[in-house]
């Protein structure tokens, strides 16, 4: 079983969105041994004065405990 700590904040992960699409992401906050917040670049190409816009998802569970086909994170292979 994968467990993360606050030292993992900033690490790259793969976020699988609710539709099952894999997205490169970063851990922005660890809430428990397998629950994190992630941030990733929007796929629609929207920009602002800082560059490409980002999206965030909160309380995302690790792949090993998520039963659905999406909305989970995992470390890159």
C-alpha positions, 0 to 999 in steps of 0.5 A: 500500500502506498503512503505519502507524507507532507514531504511528498508535497510537490512530487509529480504524480499521475491524476486520472480524472473522473472520465479516466483520462491520465493527466500529469499533476503535482501533489499540493497538499497531503491530507492522509496516508493516501489522500492528497490535493493535486494541481494540473494544467487545464487541457483546454489551453486557457491562458492568463497573465501567468501562462496556462491556467491550472485546475485543482482537485481536492481529497483525491484518493490513491488508485489502490483504494479507489473503486471507480475508473477515475478520480484517483492519483498514482505515482508515475511508472 
